[in-house]
Amino acid sequence: MKKILMSLAFTAATVLLISMGKVEVKAAEETSITYEKNIDIVKDYVIDSKDLATLAKSYNKTNKSSDWSQNNDINDDGIIDIYDLAIVSKYIGKNITLEDFSDYDFVEVGQKYSLPSNIRAKLGDKDFINLPIKWNEAINTSAPGKYTHIGTIDGYNKSLTFDLTVVPVNITANNNDLGFVTFDGDYIYYGIPYKAGLYKANIDGSNAQKLANDQAIYVNVLDEWVYYINVRTYDIYKVKTDGTDNTLVSVGDYYDMQIYNGKLYCLDITNKVFCSMNLDGTDKEIFINTEYPHSVNFVDNYIYYTNYRYYYPDFDNKYSDKIYKLNLDDASKTTLDVTYADSINVYGEYIYYLVSPTSRIYRANIDGSNIVKLNNQAVSRIFLIGDWIYYIESKDLKSYNLGRIKTDGSIDEKVIYEHAENVNFRAGRIYYRGRNGIFYTAKLDGTDIKQINWFTLNPHLIAT
């Protein structure tokens, strides 16, 4: 009884002080406040006298006290006093309601990721509390798949689920559209198509740091170095991930560059060959000198590619020809019985590709057999990400939608209903150029679209 009377006394004293204007709550009344400490002390979704009475039991306790409770120090000043009581009193009678929870996301294999640490709850009419979430297990992104995590809101009998889809990394997908974004598990590295500058930034494009002034495409990152082709010269450069030691690797006329098994592979346009070299540019070796390799896919110890014939007038065939398989050990080559293939992606037991000039999406077994048409509309460029094939649908010269189709052809849907060019996929997100040269990022299902502060000088022509 004595404890109850003491709690009521504190309640009355606090209300009186507020009414007299002698307690200054350390936040502006007219703006929204978000509390990191939960003022719903008894955790029953309403602020009432029970919360105030429970808090009052710790009155005058400090961070030096043996039974100190950091969670009850609402304003984090090292003492539980009249100011903490005043904050709770301010919300007497207010309910707590949970906001919508973003319960899914996408990452790529090997990506570092943290599940949401809290859920936002509405406190009364306009204020908020961040409520901590405890998850049942740690994140594992070592293998592709969909993983469901179960968590509980700290102190409440409320469970949450979070689905994390881990997708494979497909460098070839990005190289089908300039390869201007790459990822090292923590940061994205990107060149802005048609504008000078190589950058490092957070996954959402924030906190960008310029690493080099060059106009960079086919960006690769390995062992604290970023490798790229400088569009102004088409030479290969590298720079450290902290922006130091910008170095010329190889002079040439290069395109379609990838790093595989510690070596650089790229197309040498001037000499009409596909070559490899060490990461410092030494020991350049010609691998292919009979076709212009295009859409090069590295699978185990082989490369799959089609040719670049239709880009060059000195070739007789107007369109891309066969799909080829080359052994990296002995350079032996197998020609697959697949004709007019372009924009190929190889994963698992299948090859996915466009057929020129009709630009429909097809799938074939890894040996070129069992060819199946997956769609009936003309598209340009395809990007294989997980069990989806993304494509750019060009209805006219001004409008491009980004769509995707299941690898078995079962579902065909639009992802982004607006202009989407220069599309790359990394870190479980889409990066693309919209109208007027503005860049955006979105989840792989087309939600959570955010504008990125990238800029293009000219959306049509590459600077020379």
C-alpha positions in Angstrom: 0.0 0.0 0.0 2.9 2.3 0.8 4.5 1.7 -2.6 1.2 2.4 -4.4 0.7 5.7 -2.5 4.3 6.7 -3.3 3.8 6.0 -7.0 0.6 8.0 -7.0 2.4 10.8 -5.2 5.0 10.9 -8.0 2.3 10.9 -10.6 0.5 13.8 -9.0 3.8 15.7 -8.5 4.7 15.2 -12.1 1.4 16.3 -13.5 1.5 19.4 -11.2 5.0 20.3 -12.4 3.9 20.0 -16.0 0.9 22.1 -15.5 3.0 24.8 -13.7 5.5 24.8 -16.6 8.4 23.9 -14.2 9.5 20.7 -16.0 11.0 21.2 -19.4 10.7 18.0 -21.5 13.8 18.0 -23.7 12.0 18.0 -27.1 9.9 20.5 -29.0 6.2 19.9 -28.7 5.4 21.0 -32.2 7.7 18.4 -33.9 7.7 14.7 -34.1 9.8 12.9 -31.5 11.3 9.4 -31.8 12.4 7.7 -28.6 15.1 5.1 -28.5 14.0 4.1 -25.0 10.6 2.4 -24.5 8.4 4.6 -22.3 5.8 1.8 -22.3 7.6 0.5 -19.1 5.2 -2.5 -18.5 4.9 -3.2 -22.2 1.2 -3.5 -22.6 0.8 -1.1 -25.6 -0.6 1.8 -23.6 1.0 4.5 -21.4 -0.8 4.7 -18.1 -0.3 5.0 -14.3 1.3 1.5 -14.2 4.2 2.7 -16.3 4.6 5.8 -14.2 4.4 3.9 -10.9 7.0 1.3 -12.1 9.4 4.0 -13.2 8.9 5.8 -9.9 10.3 2.8 -8.1 13.7 3.6 -9.5 13.5 7.3 -8.7 16.9 8.9 -7.9 18.8 5.8 -9.0 21.9 6.7 -11.0 24.2 4.8 -13.3 26.4 4.2 -10.2 23.6 2.3 -8.4 23.9 -1.5 -8.1 20.4 -2.0 -9.4 20.6 0.5 -12.2 18.4 0.0 -15.2 19.7 1.8 -18.3 16.4 1.2 -20.1 14.5 3.3 -17.5 16.7 6.4 -18.0 14.5 7.8 -20.7 16.5 10.9 -21.5 19.9 9.2 -21.0 21.3 11.7 -18.5 22.6 9.1 -16.0 19.8 9.5 -13.4 16.2 8.5 -13.2 14.5 11.7 -12.0 11.6 14.0 -12.5 12.5 14.6 -16.2 12.1 10.9 -17.0 8.8 10.9 -15.1 7.7 13.9 -17.0 8.3 12.3 -20.3 6.1 9.3 -19.4 3.4 11.6 -17.9 3.2 13.5 -21.1 1.8 10.4 -22.9 -0.6 9.1 -20.2 -3.6 7.6 -22.1 -1.7 7.2 -25.4 -1.7 3.9 -27.2 1.3 2.3 -29.0 0.7 0.8 -32.4 3.2 -1.0 -34.6 4.0 0.5 -38.0 4.2 -1.7 -41.2 7.3 -3.8 -41.1 9.4 -4.3 -44.2 9.6 -8.1 -43.9 11.8 -9.0 -46.8 14.9 -8.1 -48.7 17.4 -9.3 -51.3 21.2 -9.8 -51.0 23.8 -11.5 -53.1 26.0 -14.4 -52.1 28.7 -13.3 -49.7 27.1 -10.0 -48.9 27.3 -8.7 -45.3 23.8 -8.0 -44.1 22.2 -7.1 -40.8 18.5 -7.8 -40.0 16.5 -4.8 -38.9 17.4 -4.0 -35.3 14.1 -2.4 -34.4 10.6 -1.8 -35.5 9.0 1.7 -35.3 5.9 2.1 -33.2 3.5 5.0 -33.2 3.2 6.7 -29.9 -0.1 8.6 -29.7 -0.8 10.9 -32.6 2.6 11.9 -33.9 5.5 10.6 -32.0 7.4 7.3 -32.2 9.4 4.7 -30.3 12.0 2.4 -31.8 11.4 -1.1 -30.3 14.3 -3.6 -30.4 13.9 -6.9 -32.2 15.6 -10.1 -31.1 16.2 -12.6 -34.0 16.4 -16.4 -33.6 19.6 -16.8 -35.6 22.4 -15.0 -37.4 22.4 -14.2 -41.1 24.1 -16.6 -43.5 24.6 -15.5 -47.1 27.0 -18.2 -48.2 24.5 -20.0 -50.6 21.6 -18.9 -52.8 18.1 -19.4 -51.5 15.3 -17.9 -49.5 15.8 -17.9 -45.8 13.0 -17.1 -43.2 14.2 -15.6 -39.9 11.9 -15.3 -36.9 12.2 -12.6 -34.3 10.4 -11.1 -31.3 9.9 -7.6 -30.2 11.8 -7.2 -27.0 9.5 -7.5 -24.0 6.3 -8.1 -26.0 4.6 -11.3 -27.0 4.8 -10.4 -30.6 6.7 -12.4 -33.3 8.0 -11.2 -36.7 9.2 -13.0 -39.8 11.8 -11.7 -42.2 12.5 -13.4 -45.6 15.9 -12.8 -47.0 16.5 -14.0 -50.6 20.2 -14.6 -51.4 20.9 -14.4 -55.1 24.0 -15.6 -57.1 26.5 -13.1 -58.4 26.4 -12.8 -62.2 29.0 -10.4 -63.5 28.0 -11.2 -67.1 24.6 -9.8 -66.5 26.1 -6.4 -65.7 28.5 -6.6 -68.6 25.5 -6.8 -71.0 25.0 -3.1 -70.1 28.5 -1.5 -69.6 29.2 -3.2 -66.2 29.3 0.2 -64.4 28.5 -1.1 -60.9 30.3 -3.7 -58.8 30.3 -4.7 -55.1 32.8 -6.0 -52.5 30.4 -7.1 -49.7 30.3 -3.7 -48.1 30.3 -0.9 -50.7 29.3 -0.5 -54.3 31.8 0.9 -56.8 30.5 2.6 -59.9 31.2 4.7 -62.9 28.4 7.0 -64.1 27.7 6.1 -67.8 28.6 9.1 -70.0 30.1 11.2 -67.2 33.6 11.2 -65.8 34.1 9.8 -62.3 34.7 6.5 -60.5 33.0 6.4 -57.1 32.7 4.3 -53.9 29.4 4.5 -51.9 26.9 2.8 -49.6 24.5 0.3 -51.3 21.8 3.0 -51.5 24.3 5.4 -53.3 24.8 7.6 -50.2 28.1 8.9 -48.9 29.8 8.7 -52.3 33.6 9.2 -52.4 35.3 9.9 -55.7 38.2 7.5 -56.4 39.2 8.7 -59.9 38.3 11.3 -62.4 38.2 8.8 -65.3 35.0 7.9 -67.2 34.8 4.3 -66.0 32.9 1.2 -67.3 33.4 -2.6 -66.7 34.3 -1.9 -63.1 35.8 -4.9 -61.1 37.0 -5.0 -57.5 39.5 -7.4 -56.1 41.8 -7.4 -53.1 41.5 -3.6 -52.3 41.9 -2.6 -55.9 39.2 -1.4 -58.4 39.9 -2.2 -62.0 38.1 -0.4 -64.9 38.2 0.7 -68.5 38.6 4.4 -69.1 36.1 5.3 -71.8 38.1 8.3 -73.0 41.1 6.1 -74.0 39.7 2.5 -73.6 42.9 1.7 -71.6 42.7 -0.4 -68.4 43.3 1.3 -65.1 43.3 0.4 -61.4 43.0 2.4 -58.2 42.9 1.4 -54.6 39.5 1.3 -52.8 40.6 4.3 -50.8 41.2 6.4 -53.9 45.0 6.2 -53.9 47.6 4.9 -56.4 45.6 5.4 -59.6 47.7 3.3 -62.1 47.6 2.5 -65.8 47.5 -1.2 -66.2 47.5 -1.7 -70.0 47.3 0.5 -73.1 44.9 -0.7 -75.7 41.4 -0.6 -77.1 39.6 -2.8 -74.6 36.0 -3.7 -73.9 34.0 -6.4 -72.0 36.5 -6.7 -69.2 36.1 -9.2 -66.3 38.4 -10.6 -63.6 38.4 -14.4 -63.3 40.7 -16.6 -61.2 43.0 -13.7 -60.6 43.4 -12.6 -64.2 42.0 -9.9 -66.4 40.1 -11.0 -69.5 38.9 -8.5 -72.1 38.1 -7.9 -75.8 40.9 -6.1 -77.7 38.8 -4.4 -80.4 41.7 -3.0 -82.5 43.4 -6.3 -82.8 40.1 -8.2 -83.0 41.1 -10.7 -80.3 40.0 -11.8 -76.9 42.9 -11.8 -74.4 44.0 -12.3 -70.8 46.7 -10.7 -68.8 48.0 -10.5 -65.2 46.5 -7.9 -62.9 49.5 -5.7 -63.5 49.1 -5.9 -67.3 52.0 -8.3 -67.9 51.9 -11.6 -69.8 49.2 -10.6 -72.2 47.9 -13.7 -74.0 45.5 -14.1 -76.9 42.8 -16.7 -76.3 40.5 -16.2 -79.3 41.4 -14.6 -82.6 38.6 -16.0 -84.9 35.5 -14.2 -83.5 34.7 -11.1 -81.6 33.6 -12.7 -78.3 30.6 -11.1 -76.7 28.6 -11.9 -73.5 31.5 -13.9 -72.1 30.5 -16.2 -69.3 33.0 -18.0 -67.1 31.8 -21.3 -65.8 34.2 -23.5 -63.9 37.2 -23.9 -66.3 35.3 -22.8 -69.5 34.1 -19.7 -71.1 30.9 -19.5 -73.1 30.4 -16.7 -75.5 28.8 -15.6 -78.8 30.5 -13.3 -81.3 30.3 -9.6 -82.0 29.9 -9.8 -85.8 26.9 -7.6 -86.2 28.7 -4.7 -84.6 31.3 -4.6 -87.3 30.7 -3.9 -91.0 33.8 -5.9 -92.1 32.1 -9.2 -91.2 29.8 -10.8 -93.7 27.2 -12.1 -91.3 24.8 -9.3 -90.1 23.9 -11.0 -86.8 25.6 -12.8 -84.0 26.4 -16.4 -84.9 26.8 -19.5 -82.7 27.5 -20.0 -79.0 31.0 -21.3 -78.3 32.5 -23.1 -75.4 36.3 -22.7 -74.8 38.5 -24.7 -72.5 40.7 -22.3 -70.5 43.5 -24.9 -70.1 44.1 -25.9 -73.7 42.0 -23.4 -75.7 40.1 -26.2 -77.3 36.7 -25.0 -78.6 33.3 -26.5 -79.0 30.6 -25.0 -81.2 27.1 -25.4 -79.8 24.1 -25.8 -82.2 22.6 -22.5 -81.2 22.3 -19.8 -83.9 21.9 -16.0 -83.9 22.5 -15.8 -80.1 23.1 -12.6 -78.3 23.2 -11.3 -74.7 23.8 -14.8 -73.3 23.8 -15.7 -69.6 25.0 -19.2 -68.4 24.0 -20.6 -65.0 23.6 -24.1 -63.7 22.5 -26.5 -66.4 21.2 -23.8 -68.8 22.1 -21.1 -71.3 19.7 -18.1 -71.5 20.0 -15.8 -74.6 18.3 -13.6 -77.1 17.9 -14.6 -80.7 18.7 -11.9 -83.2 17.0 -10.2 -84.9 13.6 -11.1 -83.3 15.0 -10.5 -79.8 12.9 -13.2 -78.1 14.3 -15.0 -75.0 15.4 -18.6 -75.3 16.8 -21.3 -73.1 19.0 -24.2 -74.0 20.7 -27.0 -72.1 24.4 -26.3 -71.4 25.4 -28.4 -74.4 23.1 -26.5 -76.7 20.3 -29.1 -76.9 16.6 -28.8 -76.0 16.0 -25.2 -77.1 12.9 -23.6 -75.6 11.4 -20.1 -76.4 10.4 -18.4 -73.1 8.6 -15.3 -74.3 6.8 -13.8 -77.3 7.8 -10.1 -77.1 10.9 -8.4 -78.4 13.2 -7.2 -75.7 16.8 -5.8 -75.6 19.5 -7.1 -73.3 18.8 -9.8 -70.7 20.2 -10.1 -67.1 20.0 -13.4 -65.3 19.7 -12.9 -61.5 18.8 -15.9 -59.5 15.7 -17.6 -61.0 14.6 -14.5 -62.9 15.7 -13.2 -66.3 15.4 -9.4 -66.3 15.0 -7.6 -69.6 14.5 -4.2 -71.1 11.3 -3.8 -73.1 11.5 -1.1 -75.7 8.1 0.0 -77.0 9.5 3.0 -78.8 12.6 5.1 -78.8 11.5 7.0 -75.7 10.0 4.4 -73.4 11.7 1.5 -71.7 10.1 -0.8 -69.1 12.1 -3.2 -67.0 10.5 -6.6 -66.9 11.4 -10.1 -65.7 10.5 -13.6 -66.5 11.0 -16.8 -64.5 13.8 -19.0 -65.9 11.1 -21.7 -66.7 8.9 -19.1 -68.4 6.1 -19.5 -65.9 5.8 -15.9 -64.8 6.4 -12.8 -66.9 5.9 -9.4 -65.2 6.9 -5.8 -65.3 9.2 -4.6 -62.5 9.7 -0.9 -63.2 7.0 0.9 -65.2 9.1 3.7 -66.4 12.2 4.5 -68.5 15.0 2.2 -67.4 18.3 2.2 -69.3 21.9 1.4 -68.3 20.7 -1.4 -65.9 23.0 -3.1 -63.5 22.4 -5.5 -60.6 24.6 -5.8 -57.5 24.1 -6.1 -53.7 20.6 -7.5 -54.2 19.4 -4.3 -55.9 18.8 -2.8 -59.3 20.6 0.3 -60.5 19.3 2.1 -63.5 19.1 5.4 -65.4 15.6 6.8 -65.7 14.4 9.8 -67.6 16.6 12.9 -67.9 19.7 11.0 -66.8 18.5 10.6 -63.2 19.7 7.3 -61.6 17.7 5.2 -59.3 18.1 2.0 -57.2 15.3 -0.4 -56.3 14.8 -3.9 -54.8 14.8 -6.8 -57.2 11.0 -6.8 -57.3 10.9 -3.2 -58.3 9.8 -1.8 -54.9 11.7 0.6 -52.6 12.7 2.9 -55.6 15.1 5.6 -54.5 16.7 8.4 -56.4 20.5 8.4 -56.4 22.4 11.6 -56.7 24.2 10.5 -59.9 24.1 12.6 -63.0 24.7 12.2 -66.7 26.0 14.9 -68.9 24.6 13.3 -72.1 22.2 10.4 -71.9 22.9 9.3 -75.5 26.5 9.6 -76.4 29.7 8.3 -74.8 32.3 11.1 -74.4 35.4 10.7 -76.4 
